[in-house]
Amino acid sequence: MELKTARLTVLIDPAKKKAFEDLCAQQDVTPSQVVRLLIRDYLKHYDVAWQPSGARRAETGVEPTPTR
């Protein structure tokens, strides 16, 4: 579970944004949840390792080491 967050700004066609938001509402998920899932799947597809921000620190009190 991520303990820190960062903002990602995406420019998108307004009609596509509305359709996306409507679909998310129908599925009872937020657009942010779906985008996070898409990003995780994309990283997994390309076999990119990552560790949630703050995860190691929360467990051990030690800052996490970035992985690639």
CHARMM-style PDB file with segment names, atoms N, HN, CA, C and O in Angstrom:
ATOM      1  N   MET     1       0.831  -1.184   0.000  1.00  0.00      PROA
ATOM      2  CA  MET     1       0.000   0.000   0.000  1.00  0.00      PROA
ATOM      3  C   MET     1       0.874   1.246   0.000  1.00  0.00      PROA
ATOM      4  O   MET     1       1.811   1.359   0.791  1.00  0.00      PROA
ATOM      5  N   GLU     2       0.565   2.172  -0.886  1.00  0.00      PROA
ATOM      6  HN  GLU     2      -0.196   2.081  -1.529  1.00  0.00      PROA
ATOM      7  CA  GLU     2       1.333   3.400  -0.959  1.00  0.00      PROA
ATOM      8  C   GLU     2       0.994   4.291   0.231  1.00  0.00      PROA
ATOM      9  O   GLU     2      -0.175   4.463   0.574  1.00  0.00      PROA
ATOM     10  N   LEU     3       2.021   4.853   0.856  1.00  0.00      PROA
ATOM     11  HN  LEU     3       2.971   4.713   0.577  1.00  0.00      PROA
ATOM     12  CA  LEU     3       1.802   5.735   1.986  1.00  0.00      PROA
ATOM     13  C   LEU     3       1.960   7.198   1.600  1.00  0.00      PROA
ATOM     14  O   LEU     3       1.521   8.089   2.328  1.00  0.00      PROA
ATOM     15  N   LYS     4       2.579   7.443   0.468  1.00  0.00      PROA
ATOM     16  HN  LYS     4       2.936   6.719  -0.123  1.00  0.00      PROA
ATOM     17  CA  LYS     4       2.748   8.805  -0.038  1.00  0.00      PROA
ATOM     18  C   LYS     4       2.093   8.865  -1.405  1.00  0.00      PROA
ATOM     19  O   LYS     4       1.939   7.838  -2.066  1.00  0.00      PROA
ATOM     20  N   THR     5       1.708  10.051  -1.830  1.00  0.00      PROA
ATOM     21  HN  THR     5       1.832  10.885  -1.293  1.00  0.00      PROA
ATOM     22  CA  THR     5       1.125  10.216  -3.156  1.00  0.00      PROA
ATOM     23  C   THR     5       1.779  11.381  -3.872  1.00  0.00      PROA
ATOM     24  O   THR     5       2.350  12.273  -3.246  1.00  0.00      PROA
ATOM     25  N   ALA     6       1.686  11.359  -5.186  1.00  0.00      PROA
ATOM     26  HN  ALA     6       1.222  10.634  -5.694  1.00  0.00      PROA
ATOM     27  CA  ALA     6       2.165  12.451  -6.025  1.00  0.00      PROA
ATOM     28  C   ALA     6       1.110  12.690  -7.095  1.00  0.00      PROA
ATOM     29  O   ALA     6       0.402  11.767  -7.497  1.00  0.00      PROA
ATOM     30  N   ARG     7       1.010  13.903  -7.543  1.00  0.00      PROA
ATOM     31  HN  ARG     7       1.585  14.653  -7.216  1.00  0.00      PROA
ATOM     32  CA  ARG     7       0.006  14.261  -8.532  1.00  0.00      PROA
ATOM     33  C   ARG     7       0.546  14.036  -9.941  1.00  0.00      PROA
ATOM     34  O   ARG     7       1.698  14.355 -10.236  1.00  0.00      PROA
ATOM     35  N   LEU     8      -0.307  13.480 -10.807  1.00  0.00      PROA
ATOM     36  HN  LEU     8      -1.243  13.222 -10.567  1.00  0.00      PROA
ATOM     37  CA  LEU     8       0.006  13.280 -12.219  1.00  0.00      PROA
ATOM     38  C   LEU     8      -1.072  14.015 -13.010  1.00  0.00      PROA
ATOM     39  O   LEU     8      -2.252  13.682 -12.906  1.00  0.00      PROA
ATOM     40  N   THR     9      -0.683  14.993 -13.785  1.00  0.00      PROA
ATOM     41  HN  THR     9       0.276  15.264 -13.870  1.00  0.00      PROA
ATOM     42  CA  THR     9      -1.635  15.753 -14.587  1.00  0.00      PROA
ATOM     43  C   THR     9      -1.664  15.185 -15.999  1.00  0.00      PROA
ATOM     44  O   THR     9      -0.624  15.037 -16.641  1.00  0.00      PROA
ATOM     45  N   VAL    10      -2.855  14.872 -16.471  1.00  0.00      PROA
ATOM     46  HN  VAL    10      -3.700  14.992 -15.949  1.00  0.00      PROA
ATOM     47  CA  VAL    10      -3.020  14.282 -17.794  1.00  0.00      PROA
ATOM     48  C   VAL    10      -3.987  15.143 -18.593  1.00  0.00      PROA
ATOM     49  O   VAL    10      -5.071  15.473 -18.112  1.00  0.00      PROA
ATOM     50  N   LEU    11      -3.600  15.507 -19.807  1.00  0.00      PROA
ATOM     51  HN  LEU    11      -2.720  15.238 -20.198  1.00  0.00      PROA
ATOM     52  CA  LEU    11      -4.492  16.248 -20.685  1.00  0.00      PROA
ATOM     53  C   LEU    11      -5.263  15.250 -21.529  1.00  0.00      PROA
ATOM     54  O   LEU    11      -4.677  14.349 -22.129  1.00  0.00      PROA
ATOM     55  N   ILE    12      -6.590  15.412 -21.575  1.00  0.00      PROA
ATOM     56  HN  ILE    12      -7.066  16.144 -21.088  1.00  0.00      PROA
ATOM     57  CA  ILE    12      -7.446  14.461 -22.264  1.00  0.00      PROA
ATOM     58  C   ILE    12      -8.635  15.201 -22.873  1.00  0.00      PROA
ATOM     59  O   ILE    12      -9.077  16.226 -22.354  1.00  0.00      PROA
ATOM     60  N   ASP    13      -9.136  14.671 -23.966  1.00  0.00      PROA
ATOM     61  HN  ASP    13      -8.776  13.838 -24.387  1.00  0.00      PROA
ATOM     62  CA  ASP    13     -10.312  15.242 -24.623  1.00  0.00      PROA
ATOM     63  C   ASP    13     -11.476  15.273 -23.628  1.00  0.00      PROA
ATOM     64  O   ASP    13     -11.732  14.270 -22.963  1.00  0.00      PROA
ATOM     65  N   PRO    14     -12.183  16.396 -23.512  1.00  0.00      PROA
ATOM     66  CA  PRO    14     -13.278  16.493 -22.538  1.00  0.00      PROA
ATOM     67  C   PRO    14     -14.359  15.424 -22.707  1.00  0.00      PROA
ATOM     68  O   PRO    14     -14.887  14.932 -21.709  1.00  0.00      PROA
ATOM     69  N   ALA    15     -14.696  15.060 -23.927  1.00  0.00      PROA
ATOM     70  HN  ALA    15     -14.267  15.460 -24.737  1.00  0.00      PROA
ATOM     71  CA  ALA    15     -15.720  14.033 -24.138  1.00  0.00      PROA
ATOM     72  C   ALA    15     -15.219  12.665 -23.664  1.00  0.00      PROA
ATOM     73  O   ALA    15     -15.984  11.882 -23.101  1.00  0.00      PROA
ATOM     74  N   LYS    16     -13.943  12.382 -23.892  1.00  0.00      PROA
ATOM     75  HN  LYS    16     -13.322  13.018 -24.349  1.00  0.00      PROA
ATOM     76  CA  LYS    16     -13.366  11.117 -23.435  1.00  0.00      PROA
ATOM     77  C   LYS    16     -13.308  11.091 -21.909  1.00  0.00      PROA
ATOM     78  O   LYS    16     -13.562  10.055 -21.295  1.00  0.00      PROA
ATOM     79  N   LYS    17     -12.975  12.230 -21.296  1.00  0.00      PROA
ATOM     80  HN  LYS    17     -12.769  13.072 -21.795  1.00  0.00      PROA
ATOM     81  CA  LYS    17     -12.935  12.334 -19.834  1.00  0.00      PROA
ATOM     82  C   LYS    17     -14.312  12.065 -19.245  1.00  0.00      PROA
ATOM     83  O   LYS    17     -14.438  11.329 -18.266  1.00  0.00      PROA
ATOM     84  N   LYS    18     -15.324  12.648 -19.826  1.00  0.00      PROA
ATOM     85  HN  LYS    18     -15.221  13.246 -20.621  1.00  0.00      PROA
ATOM     86  CA  LYS    18     -16.704  12.449 -19.346  1.00  0.00      PROA
ATOM     87  C   LYS    18     -17.114  10.987 -19.467  1.00  0.00      PROA
ATOM     88  O   LYS    18     -17.699  10.430 -18.538  1.00  0.00      PROA
ATOM     89  N   ALA    19     -16.814  10.363 -20.598  1.00  0.00      PROA
ATOM     90  HN  ALA    19     -16.339  10.815 -21.352  1.00  0.00      PROA
ATOM     91  CA  ALA    19     -17.151   8.950 -20.798  1.00  0.00      PROA
ATOM     92  C   ALA    19     -16.410   8.078 -19.776  1.00  0.00      PROA
ATOM     93  O   ALA    19     -16.987   7.137 -19.231  1.00  0.00      PROA
ATOM     94  N   PHE    20     -15.149   8.385 -19.521  1.00  0.00      PROA
ATOM     95  HN  PHE    20     -14.680   9.150 -19.965  1.00  0.00      PROA
ATOM     96  CA  PHE    20     -14.346   7.649 -18.550  1.00  0.00      PROA
ATOM     97  C   PHE    20     -14.924   7.802 -17.146  1.00  0.00      PROA
ATOM     98  O   PHE    20     -15.077   6.817 -16.423  1.00  0.00      PROA
ATOM     99  N   GLU    21     -15.243   9.029 -16.764  1.00  0.00      PROA
ATOM    100  HN  GLU    21     -15.119   9.829 -17.351  1.00  0.00      PROA
ATOM    101  CA  GLU    21     -15.811   9.282 -15.437  1.00  0.00      PROA
ATOM    102  C   GLU    21     -17.168   8.596 -15.278  1.00  0.00      PROA
ATOM    103  O   GLU    21     -17.468   8.055 -14.213  1.00  0.00      PROA
ATOM    104  N   ASP    22     -17.978   8.614 -16.315  1.00  0.00      PROA
ATOM    105  HN  ASP    22     -17.735   9.052 -17.180  1.00  0.00      PROA
ATOM    106  CA  ASP    22     -19.288   7.950 -16.268  1.00  0.00      PROA
ATOM    107  C   ASP    22     -19.123   6.442 -16.089  1.00  0.00      PROA
ATOM    108  O   ASP    22     -19.825   5.829 -15.285  1.00  0.00      PROA
ATOM    109  N   LEU    23     -18.199   5.850 -16.833  1.00  0.00      PROA
ATOM    110  HN  LEU    23     -17.628   6.349 -17.486  1.00  0.00      PROA
ATOM    111  CA  LEU    23     -17.958   4.419 -16.718  1.00  0.00      PROA
ATOM    112  C   LEU    23     -17.441   4.065 -15.324  1.00  0.00      PROA
ATOM    113  O   LEU    23     -17.873   3.078 -14.729  1.00  0.00      PROA
ATOM    114  N   CYS    24     -16.521   4.868 -14.810  1.00  0.00      PROA
ATOM    115  HN  CYS    24     -16.170   5.670 -15.293  1.00  0.00      PROA
ATOM    116  CA  CYS    24     -16.009   4.633 -13.457  1.00  0.00      PROA
ATOM    117  C   CYS    24     -17.149   4.682 -12.438  1.00  0.00      PROA
ATOM    118  O   CYS    24     -17.216   3.840 -11.543  1.00  0.00      PROA
ATOM    119  N   ALA    25     -18.034   5.655 -12.570  1.00  0.00      PROA
ATOM    120  HN  ALA    25     -17.979   6.339 -13.297  1.00  0.00      PROA
ATOM    121  CA  ALA    25     -19.165   5.776 -11.648  1.00  0.00      PROA
ATOM    122  C   ALA    25     -20.066   4.545 -11.726  1.00  0.00      PROA
ATOM    123  O   ALA    25     -20.537   4.047 -10.704  1.00  0.00      PROA
ATOM    124  N   GLN    26     -20.301   4.059 -12.943  1.00  0.00      PROA
ATOM    125  HN  GLN    26     -19.918   4.463 -13.773  1.00  0.00      PROA
ATOM    126  CA  GLN    26     -21.126   2.858 -13.126  1.00  0.00      PROA
ATOM    127  C   GLN    26     -20.485   1.655 -12.441  1.00  0.00      PROA
ATOM    128  O   GLN    26     -21.187   0.780 -11.934  1.00  0.00      PROA
ATOM    129  N   GLN    27     -19.161   1.610 -12.426  1.00  0.00      PROA
ATOM    130  HN  GLN    27     -18.591   2.320 -12.838  1.00  0.00      PROA
ATOM    131  CA  GLN    27     -18.441   0.480 -11.849  1.00  0.00      PROA
ATOM    132  C   GLN    27     -18.082   0.704 -10.380  1.00  0.00      PROA
ATOM    133  O   GLN    27     -17.423  -0.134  -9.764  1.00  0.00      PROA
ATOM    134  N   ASP    28     -18.519   1.842  -9.817  1.00  0.00      PROA
ATOM    135  HN  ASP    28     -19.054   2.522 -10.317  1.00  0.00      PROA
ATOM    136  CA  ASP    28     -18.286   2.195  -8.420  1.00  0.00      PROA
ATOM    137  C   ASP    28     -16.795   2.222  -8.063  1.00  0.00      PROA
ATOM    138  O   ASP    28     -16.381   1.743  -7.007  1.00  0.00      PROA
ATOM    139  N   VAL    29     -16.009   2.794  -8.969  1.00  0.00      PROA
ATOM    140  HN  VAL    29     -16.346   3.183  -9.827  1.00  0.00      PROA
ATOM    141  CA  VAL    29     -14.588   3.034  -8.723  1.00  0.00      PROA
ATOM    142  C   VAL    29     -14.294   4.487  -9.086  1.00  0.00      PROA
ATOM    143  O   VAL    29     -15.026   5.105  -9.860  1.00  0.00      PROA
ATOM    144  N   THR    30     -13.227   5.017  -8.525  1.00  0.00      PROA
ATOM    145  HN  THR    30     -12.633   4.516  -7.897  1.00  0.00      PROA
ATOM    146  CA  THR    30     -12.851   6.380  -8.871  1.00  0.00      PROA
ATOM    147  C   THR    30     -11.915   6.359 -10.080  1.00  0.00      PROA
ATOM    148  O   THR    30     -11.221   5.369 -10.311  1.00  0.00      PROA
ATOM    149  N   PRO    31     -11.895   7.440 -10.845  1.00  0.00      PROA
ATOM    150  CA  PRO    31     -10.931   7.520 -11.941  1.00  0.00      PROA
ATOM    151  C   PRO    31      -9.490   7.320 -11.452  1.00  0.00      PROA
ATOM    152  O   PRO    31      -8.684   6.704 -12.150  1.00  0.00      PROA
ATOM    153  N   SER    32      -9.164   7.828 -10.279  1.00  0.00      PROA
ATOM    154  HN  SER    32      -9.818   8.329  -9.712  1.00  0.00      PROA
ATOM    155  CA  SER    32      -7.813   7.654  -9.738  1.00  0.00      PROA
ATOM    156  C   SER    32      -7.493   6.188  -9.488  1.00  0.00      PROA
ATOM    157  O   SER    32      -6.377   5.747  -9.760  1.00  0.00      PROA
ATOM    158  N   GLN    33      -8.455   5.426  -8.976  1.00  0.00      PROA
ATOM    159  HN  GLN    33      -9.362   5.784  -8.755  1.00  0.00      PROA
ATOM    160  CA  GLN    33      -8.229   4.002  -8.753  1.00  0.00      PROA
ATOM    161  C   GLN    33      -7.915   3.289 -10.066  1.00  0.00      PROA
ATOM    162  O   GLN    33      -7.018   2.449 -10.126  1.00  0.00      PROA
ATOM    163  N   VAL    34      -8.653   3.626 -11.104  1.00  0.00      PROA
ATOM    164  HN  VAL    34      -9.382   4.309 -11.056  1.00  0.00      PROA
ATOM    165  CA  VAL    34      -8.463   2.983 -12.406  1.00  0.00      PROA
ATOM    166  C   VAL    34      -7.107   3.367 -12.997  1.00  0.00      PROA
ATOM    167  O   VAL    34      -6.404   2.512 -13.536  1.00  0.00      PROA
ATOM    168  N   VAL    35      -6.738   4.628 -12.900  1.00  0.00      PROA
ATOM    169  HN  VAL    35      -7.309   5.322 -12.462  1.00  0.00      PROA
ATOM    170  CA  VAL    35      -5.447   5.069 -13.439  1.00  0.00      PROA
ATOM    171  C   VAL    35      -4.306   4.389 -12.689  1.00  0.00      PROA
ATOM    172  O   VAL    35      -3.332   3.964 -13.312  1.00  0.00      PROA
ATOM    173  N   ARG    36      -4.405   4.277 -11.357  1.00  0.00      PROA
ATOM    174  HN  ARG    36      -5.196   4.622 -10.851  1.00  0.00      PROA
ATOM    175  CA  ARG    36      -3.361   3.579 -10.597  1.00  0.00      PROA
ATOM    176  C   ARG    36      -3.244   2.120 -11.042  1.00  0.00      PROA
ATOM    177  O   ARG    36      -2.138   1.598 -11.185  1.00  0.00      PROA
ATOM    178  N   LEU    37      -4.384   1.468 -11.261  1.00  0.00      PROA
ATOM    179  HN  LEU    37      -5.282   1.892 -11.145  1.00  0.00      PROA
ATOM    180  CA  LEU    37      -4.378   0.086 -11.731  1.00  0.00      PROA
ATOM    181  C   LEU    37      -3.726  -0.017 -13.111  1.00  0.00      PROA
ATOM    182  O   LEU    37      -2.921  -0.916 -13.352  1.00  0.00      PROA
ATOM    183  N   LEU    38      -4.068   0.892 -14.007  1.00  0.00      PROA
ATOM    184  HN  LEU    38      -4.722   1.623 -13.811  1.00  0.00      PROA
ATOM    185  CA  LEU    38      -3.471   0.881 -15.343  1.00  0.00      PROA
ATOM    186  C   LEU    38      -1.962   1.062 -15.274  1.00  0.00      PROA
ATOM    187  O   LEU    38      -1.225   0.400 -16.004  1.00  0.00      PROA
ATOM    188  N   ILE    39      -1.498   1.949 -14.406  1.00  0.00      PROA
ATOM    189  HN  ILE    39      -2.097   2.486 -13.813  1.00  0.00      PROA
ATOM    190  CA  ILE    39      -0.061   2.187 -14.264  1.00  0.00      PROA
ATOM    191  C   ILE    39       0.632   0.948 -13.695  1.00  0.00      PROA
ATOM    192  O   ILE    39       1.692   0.552 -14.181  1.00  0.00      PROA
ATOM    193  N   ARG    40       0.034   0.332 -12.662  1.00  0.00      PROA
ATOM    194  HN  ARG    40      -0.827   0.654 -12.268  1.00  0.00      PROA
ATOM    195  CA  ARG    40       0.622  -0.897 -12.106  1.00  0.00      PROA
ATOM    196  C   ARG    40       0.706  -1.986 -13.160  1.00  0.00      PROA
ATOM    197  O   ARG    40       1.727  -2.665 -13.273  1.00  0.00      PROA
ATOM    198  N   ASP    41      -0.370  -2.160 -13.942  1.00  0.00      PROA
ATOM    199  HN  ASP    41      -1.199  -1.608 -13.851  1.00  0.00      PROA
ATOM    200  CA  ASP    41      -0.364  -3.177 -15.000  1.00  0.00      PROA
ATOM    201  C   ASP    41       0.673  -2.875 -16.073  1.00  0.00      PROA
ATOM    202  O   ASP    41       1.319  -3.789 -16.585  1.00  0.00      PROA
ATOM    203  N   TYR    42       0.835  -1.613 -16.415  1.00  0.00      PROA
ATOM    204  HN  TYR    42       0.310  -0.870 -16.000  1.00  0.00      PROA
ATOM    205  CA  TYR    42       1.820  -1.202 -17.433  1.00  0.00      PROA
ATOM    206  C   TYR    42       3.233  -1.503 -16.946  1.00  0.00      PROA
ATOM    207  O   TYR    42       4.050  -2.035 -17.698  1.00  0.00      PROA
ATOM    208  N   LEU    43       3.526  -1.165 -15.689  1.00  0.00      PROA
ATOM    209  HN  LEU    43       2.862  -0.732 -15.078  1.00  0.00      PROA
ATOM    210  CA  LEU    43       4.844  -1.454 -15.124  1.00  0.00      PROA
ATOM    211  C   LEU    43       5.097  -2.956 -15.087  1.00  0.00      PROA
ATOM    212  O   LEU    43       6.190  -3.418 -15.413  1.00  0.00      PROA
ATOM    213  N   LYS    44       4.080  -3.712 -14.687  1.00  0.00      PROA
ATOM    214  HN  LYS    44       3.191  -3.336 -14.422  1.00  0.00      PROA
ATOM    215  CA  LYS    44       4.214  -5.170 -14.633  1.00  0.00      PROA
ATOM    216  C   LYS    44       4.453  -5.746 -16.030  1.00  0.00      PROA
ATOM    217  O   LYS    44       5.280  -6.642 -16.201  1.00  0.00      PROA
ATOM    218  N   HSD    45       3.737  -5.236 -17.017  1.00  0.00      PROA
ATOM    219  HN  HSD    45       3.065  -4.508 -16.878  1.00  0.00      PROA
ATOM    220  CA  HSD    45       3.880  -5.707 -18.393  1.00  0.00      PROA
ATOM    221  C   HSD    45       5.328  -5.572 -18.872  1.00  0.00      PROA
ATOM    222  O   HSD    45       5.843  -6.450 -19.564  1.00  0.00      PROA
ATOM    223  N   TYR    46       5.971  -4.480 -18.504  1.00  0.00      PROA
ATOM    224  HN  TYR    46       5.553  -3.766 -17.942  1.00  0.00      PROA
ATOM    225  CA  TYR    46       7.355  -4.238 -18.917  1.00  0.00      PROA
ATOM    226  C   TYR    46       8.365  -4.676 -17.855  1.00  0.00      PROA
ATOM    227  O   TYR    46       9.543  -4.323 -17.923  1.00  0.00      PROA
ATOM    228  N   ASP    47       7.894  -5.444 -16.878  1.00  0.00      PROA
ATOM    229  HN  ASP    47       6.937  -5.730 -16.822  1.00  0.00      PROA
ATOM    230  CA  ASP    47       8.758  -6.018 -15.850  1.00  0.00      PROA
ATOM    231  C   ASP    47       9.590  -4.959 -15.132  1.00  0.00      PROA
ATOM    232  O   ASP    47      10.790  -5.135 -14.922  1.00  0.00      PROA
ATOM    233  N   VAL    48       8.944  -3.869 -14.763  1.00  0.00      PROA
ATOM    234  HN  VAL    48       7.969  -3.726 -14.934  1.00  0.00      PROA
ATOM    235  CA  VAL    48       9.611  -2.793 -14.031  1.00  0.00      PROA
ATOM    236  C   VAL    48       9.296  -2.972 -12.547  1.00  0.00      PROA
ATOM    237  O   VAL    48       8.134  -2.945 -12.141  1.00  0.00      PROA
ATOM    238  N   ALA    49      10.346  -3.154 -11.743  1.00  0.00      PROA
ATOM    239  HN  ALA    49      11.290  -3.175 -12.072  1.00  0.00      PROA
ATOM    240  CA  ALA    49      10.176  -3.315 -10.305  1.00  0.00      PROA
ATOM    241  C   ALA    49       9.997  -1.961  -9.645  1.00  0.00      PROA
ATOM    242  O   ALA    49      10.605  -0.970 -10.048  1.00  0.00      PROA
ATOM    243  N   TRP    50       9.158  -1.936  -8.628  1.00  0.00      PROA
ATOM    244  HN  TRP    50       8.664  -2.742  -8.300  1.00  0.00      PROA
ATOM    245  CA  TRP    50       8.958  -0.705  -7.854  1.00  0.00      PROA
ATOM    246  C   TRP    50       8.514  -1.092  -6.459  1.00  0.00      PROA
ATOM    247  O   TRP    50       7.991  -2.185  -6.242  1.00  0.00      PROA
ATOM    248  N   GLN    51       8.721  -0.208  -5.536  1.00  0.00      PROA
ATOM    249  HN  GLN    51       9.146   0.680  -5.712  1.00  0.00      PROA
ATOM    250  CA  GLN    51       8.304  -0.441  -4.161  1.00  0.00      PROA
ATOM    251  C   GLN    51       7.447   0.747  -3.750  1.00  0.00      PROA
ATOM    252  O   GLN    51       7.832   1.890  -3.995  1.00  0.00      PROA
ATOM    253  N   PRO    52       6.305   0.509  -3.137  1.00  0.00      PROA
ATOM    254  CA  PRO    52       5.444   1.625  -2.723  1.00  0.00      PROA
ATOM    255  C   PRO    52       6.201   2.612  -1.843  1.00  0.00      PROA
ATOM    256  O   PRO    52       6.974   2.213  -0.972  1.00  0.00      PROA
ATOM    257  N   SER    53       5.977   3.885  -2.070  1.00  0.00      PROA
ATOM    258  HN  SER    53       5.349   4.210  -2.777  1.00  0.00      PROA
ATOM    259  CA  SER    53       6.633   4.936  -1.286  1.00  0.00      PROA
ATOM    260  C   SER    53       6.264   4.804   0.181  1.00  0.00      PROA
ATOM    261  O   SER    53       5.090   4.689   0.534  1.00  0.00      PROA
ATOM    262  N   GLY    54       7.282   4.823   1.030  1.00  0.00      PROA
ATOM    263  HN  GLY    54       8.235   4.916   0.743  1.00  0.00      PROA
ATOM    264  CA  GLY    54       7.064   4.776   2.463  1.00  0.00      PROA
ATOM    265  C   GLY    54       6.849   3.387   3.025  1.00  0.00      PROA
ATOM    266  O   GLY    54       6.779   3.238   4.245  1.00  0.00      PROA
ATOM    267  N   ALA    55       6.741   2.352   2.185  1.00  0.00      PROA
ATOM    268  HN  ALA    55       6.799   2.473   1.194  1.00  0.00      PROA
ATOM    269  CA  ALA    55       6.444   1.005   2.676  1.00  0.00      PROA
ATOM    270  C   ALA    55       7.546   0.499   3.597  1.00  0.00      PROA
ATOM    271  O   ALA    55       7.260   0.051   4.707  1.00  0.00      PROA
ATOM    272  N   ARG    56       8.797   0.563   3.156  1.00  0.00      PROA
ATOM    273  HN  ARG    56       9.029   0.927   2.254  1.00  0.00      PROA
ATOM    274  CA  ARG    56       9.914   0.059   3.970  1.00  0.00      PROA
ATOM    275  C   ARG    56      10.088   0.917   5.211  1.00  0.00      PROA
ATOM    276  O   ARG    56      10.381   0.397   6.287  1.00  0.00      PROA
ATOM    277  N   ARG    57       9.912   2.210   5.076  1.00  0.00      PROA
ATOM    278  HN  ARG    57       9.674   2.632   4.201  1.00  0.00      PROA
ATOM    279  CA  ARG    57      10.072   3.113   6.202  1.00  0.00      PROA
ATOM    280  C   ARG    57       9.036   2.804   7.280  1.00  0.00      PROA
ATOM    281  O   ARG    57       9.350   2.820   8.470  1.00  0.00      PROA
ATOM    282  N   ALA    58       7.798   2.523   6.861  1.00  0.00      PROA
ATOM    283  HN  ALA    58       7.542   2.510   5.895  1.00  0.00      PROA
ATOM    284  CA  ALA    58       6.743   2.235   7.819  1.00  0.00      PROA
ATOM    285  C   ALA    58       7.035   0.948   8.588  1.00  0.00      PROA
ATOM    286  O   ALA    58       6.711   0.844   9.771  1.00  0.00      PROA
ATOM    287  N   GLU    59       7.648  -0.033   7.916  1.00  0.00      PROA
ATOM    288  HN  GLU    59       7.911   0.052   6.955  1.00  0.00      PROA
ATOM    289  CA  GLU    59       7.943  -1.318   8.552  1.00  0.00      PROA
ATOM    290  C   GLU    59       9.178  -1.258   9.446  1.00  0.00      PROA
ATOM    291  O   GLU    59       9.199  -1.850  10.525  1.00  0.00      PROA
ATOM    292  N   THR    60      10.210  -0.539   8.991  1.00  0.00      PROA
ATOM    293  HN  THR    60      10.193  -0.059   8.114  1.00  0.00      PROA
ATOM    294  CA  THR    60      11.504  -0.602   9.672  1.00  0.00      PROA
ATOM    295  C   THR    60      12.015   0.733  10.194  1.00  0.00      PROA
ATOM    296  O   THR    60      12.967   0.771  10.974  1.00  0.00      PROA
ATOM    297  N   GLY    61      11.395   1.821   9.773  1.00  0.00      PROA
ATOM    298  HN  GLY    61      10.622   1.790   9.139  1.00  0.00      PROA
ATOM    299  CA  GLY    61      11.905   3.134  10.128  1.00  0.00      PROA
ATOM    300  C   GLY    61      13.044   3.579   9.250  1.00  0.00      PROA
ATOM    301  O   GLY    61      13.661   4.610   9.515  1.00  0.00      PROA
ATOM    302  N   VAL    62      13.347   2.806   8.180  1.00  0.00      PROA
ATOM    303  HN  VAL    62      12.845   1.968   7.964  1.00  0.00      PROA
ATOM    304  CA  VAL    62      14.434   3.101   7.251  1.00  0.00      PROA
ATOM    305  C   VAL    62      13.829   3.574   5.930  1.00  0.00      PROA
ATOM    306  O   VAL    62      12.827   3.030   5.467  1.00  0.00      PROA
ATOM    307  N   GLU    63      14.444   4.587   5.331  1.00  0.00      PROA
ATOM    308  HN  GLU    63      15.258   5.029   5.707  1.00  0.00      PROA
ATOM    309  CA  GLU    63      13.970   5.090   4.044  1.00  0.00      PROA
ATOM    310  C   GLU    63      14.077   3.997   2.983  1.00  0.00      PROA
ATOM    311  O   GLU    63      15.047   3.238   2.983  1.00  0.00      PROA
ATOM    312  N   PRO    64      13.078   3.900   2.058  1.00  0.00      PROA
ATOM    313  CA  PRO    64      13.139   2.885   1.009  1.00  0.00      PROA
ATOM    314  C   PRO    64      14.235   3.176  -0.006  1.00  0.00      PROA
ATOM    315  O   PRO    64      14.580   4.333  -0.251  1.00  0.00      PROA
ATOM    316  N   THR    65      14.779   2.112  -0.595  1.00  0.00      PROA
ATOM    317  HN  THR    65      14.499   1.172  -0.396  1.00  0.00      PROA
ATOM    318  CA  THR    65      15.771   2.228  -1.654  1.00  0.00      PROA
ATOM    319  C   THR    65      15.063   2.042  -2.978  1.00  0.00      PROA
ATOM    320  O   THR    65      14.392   1.027  -3.167  1.00  0.00      PROA
ATOM    321  N   PRO    66      15.187   3.002  -3.921  1.00  0.00      PROA
ATOM    322  CA  PRO    66      14.503   2.857  -5.209  1.00  0.00      PROA
ATOM    323  C   PRO    66      14.998   1.626  -5.961  1.00  0.00      PROA
ATOM    324  O   PRO    66      16.174   1.271  -5.884  1.00  0.00      PROA
ATOM    325  N   THR    67      14.083   0.977  -6.692  1.00  0.00      PROA
ATOM    326  HN  THR    67      13.127   1.266  -6.755  1.00  0.00      PROA
ATOM    327  CA  THR    67      14.450  -0.165  -7.535  1.00  0.00      PROA
ATOM    328  C   THR    67      14.039   0.129  -8.963  1.00  0.00      PROA
ATOM    329  O   THR    67      13.183   0.977  -9.216  1.00  0.00      PROA
ATOM    330  N   ARG    68      14.657  -0.580  -9.891  1.00  0.00      PROA
ATOM    331  HN  ARG    68      15.352  -1.269  -9.686  1.00  0.00      PROA
ATOM    332  CA  ARG    68      14.314  -0.418 -11.304  1.00  0.00      PROA
ATOM    333  C   ARG    68      13.929  -1.718 -11.871  1.00  0.00      PROA
ATOM    334  OT1 ARG    68      13.602  -1.803 -13.055  1.00  0.00      PROA
TER     335      ARG     68
END
